[in-house]
Every structure is written in structure tokens, then in C-alpha cells.
Amino acid sequence: MWEAIQANKRKSVVLIGLLAGVLVALGYFAGVAFDPQAGRFGILTAVGLWFILMAVALAGGKRILLATSGAREVTREQAPQLYNIVEEMKIASGLPAMPKVFIIDSDAPNAFAVGLRPENSAVAVTTGLLARLNRDELQGVIAHEIGHIANRDTLFMTLAGMTVGAIIILADVFLRGMWITGGSRRRSSRGGGQAAAIMAIVAVILAVLAPMLGQILYFACSRKREYLADASAAQFTRYPEGLASALEKIAGYHGTNMQVSKAVAPMFTVNPLAAAGSARSLFSTHPPTADRIQVLRAMAGGSLTAYDQAFRKLHGDQAILGARTLAGAQDVEVRPARVQKKVTQAEQLRAAKDILNQAARFATIACACGLRIKLPPGFDEKSVRCPRCGRYHTVPSPDLLAGAAALQTVRIVHTDDAADEQAHLHSGGAGR
């Protein structure tokens, strides 16, 4: 993939340059629209805004993106299977460091990766993804996201996203300023004349079109990166059907959509803000999911060569990978599917919720009736009542409770109801 990565870097530089040009032009015309002599000030304002957003992205962009998605970091002890899969794909991809692993509380199945450098990256998955996918499918999605990190797509998405964000902010501020201050009256009072009016019209048109143009450039380049990440996933796992089946389940989800920002949405395996199976358009951040699935299922092997051949077959001999990359690629047979332990979706969802609760430092008391009672961090009551059967359970000490939250469920055998009720009364009747 070296050739593809280098091509991505070159395209990223060109695209960032084009977006920067749009930003500078917008700044210039916005300045001139308010004052014929303020073009340079407009450019400086645009560049200053861009530098501020870039500084924020470089200093804490990963943390911000994860925080806005509600992601919580999990450890190997809390999510051993998920952690092991990420570790497997880290080794298969040759990443220099283990990505951090995060989980998002959302029923919608999806995942995304962030990180300006492979040495400091992260992968986040939703509880809905863990609840619906088997191990092979989950490995395919993780491999796709690791592919984005290895191909430096996460760097591009962050930098391009910040530049598009600067364009949108500057355009919005300019249009609001024109509306509030009455730019036309100020120009006429300065005697700007016809030339100033033309400049103002150009500035307004550019302010309207620049955000759309920036997003079109941004999205057009990101679509090909999704194909390359799919190809990487097929190479890392040697099992294209895993990702194909996962994409099918993600696209087939019809529940509540994820509440994510437009800046984060293009980073997900399938854009959560786009309609399922939506057709290709200028504003699509991803290729049609059905097309991605078709390419993966047309592969005759588990290599980059097999992916390129399948892509050419379905897209009129259009190449997706460079000749030098394919020249060094080795043909690999598709591995057999793993024997999966049969578990219900409800059991998988429960396990995913347990991981999330441990990451949030919730402790759980297992009642004899089968219900598990969640206790939030800092819970200071002496007893808790089971809402299903009415039994009271003595709550462990804060230190024991904190340790249990980090490791496992607190398992307490209830005593007789009279003793439990007595404990409840001594605690002030505050059972929950």
C-alpha cells in the first residue's frame, strides 16, 4: 500500500491547498465587501481563523472528536475480545503502536478512527456494533478503521475538516455581518460606487458557494479512501466476507440515528447522517454501501490484487490501486470463516452494555432473581432494593465498590427478607 499512501499524501496536499485557496479568496472578498481597502485584513482574518482551528486540532483534535461522540476508553480487562481484535489488526497492518480502544453508547452499529499519527491513534465502536456483529464481522470493521489509520486518512480528514470548518465559519460570520450591519448602506456612505457593489455581490455569492465547494472537494477525495480502507481490511483479515456482512448489517439498521456532528460523521465506517443505501452524489462522503459490498463479495482472494480485480470488473476496468502497489502484492487465499459461538443479540447487547458500564465506572449487583442493579460512581447508600423482586442488598464499602466497578459485577447473596428490611430501615429507607 506504500504507493497508495504516497498518492494519498500528494492528493491531500493538493486538496488542502485548494481548500486554503477558497478560504483566502473568501476572506479577501468578505473584507472588500465591507471596505474597499480591507481585502488584506480579510485575508489575515481567514488565515488567522484557520491557524486557530489547526492549532486546536493538533493539540487535542483526537480528544475533542472522541468527546463529542460520547466515547469512553476501555481496557483489555473490560473488553478482551474487542481489544484482541484491535491488537490483531494492529499487527497485521504494521502500525507502530497500539491504538486506544473506545466504546460509544449508541444502538446504531458503527465505528470510526481518529489520530493525526499512527503512533497516537484510536478506534471507537458503538454498543450497537458489538451487539449485532460476530467476531469475523467485527474484525472486518476494525480492519477497515485500522486501514484508515495506516493509510493516513485520519490525518487528512482532520486537517481538511478543520479547513472546511474555517470556510463555513467565515462565510457564516460574513453573511450575518452583512445582514446585521447593513453593508450596502456603509458602502454607499463611503462612496464606493459601482465597483464596490460588484465586489459585495461577488463576496455574497462566494460566501454562499464556498462552503458547498469546500465540502464537495472534501467529500470527493474521501470517497476513494473508503475503497482503499476496504481493500486494506480485506488484506489484513484475508476474509472479505466479514466486512461485507458487517456493512450489510450496518446499512440495514433502521433504528434511531446517531447524534453526531457533521465534522465527525464522514469518519464513520458508514456515514450515520446519510440515508441507508443512498446513491452516489457530489455531497456523498462514502461510496454507496451496496457497491462496497458488491466489490468485496466479488473478490477471488484475500489480497490487494483480488480487490483491484473485483473493482475493475464492477467499474469498467477503472483502477483503484497503483501498478507498483499491485506489483508487490502477493496472492492470498481467503481464509475459512471462524466457528462462532452461538449467542443471541440480547446476550451480545448485554455484554456490550457491561463493557460501557465498567468504562463509566458503574458497579453492578447481581440479584438472585436474575436482575442486575447498576450503581453509579459515588453511590453512598448502605442498601439497595431490587425493583423486580423487592429484595434488599447490602452495598459494599466505597473502596470495594470502586474496585468492582473496574473489574466485574458485585455478586451478593441476599439474606432473608426480614434481615434485608431491617438493613433497609437502618439505612434510612433510601433503597433504590
Buried (B, 14 or more C-beta within 10 A) or exposed (E): BEBBBBBBBEBBEEBBEBBBEBBBBBBBBBBBBBBBEBBEBBBBBBBEBBEEBBEEBEEEBBEBBBEEBBBBEBBEEBBEEBBEBBBBBBEBBEBEEBBBBBBBBBBBBBBBBBBBEBEEBBBBBBBBBBBBBBBBBBBBBBBBBBBBBBBBBBBBBBBBBBBBBBBBBBBEBBBEBBEEEEBBEBBEEEEBEEEBBEBBEBBBEBBEBBBBBBBBBBBBBBBBBBBBBBBBBBBBBBBBBBBBBBBBBBBEBEEEBBEBEBBBBBBBBBBBBBEEEBEEEEEBBBBBBBBBBBBBBBBBBBBBBBBBBBBBBEEEEEEBBBEEBBEEBEEBEBEEEEEEEEEEEEEBBBBBBBBBBBBBBBBBBBBEEEEBBBBEEEBEBBBBBBEEEEBBBBBBEEEEBBBBBEEBBBEBEBBEEEEBBBBBEEBEEEBE
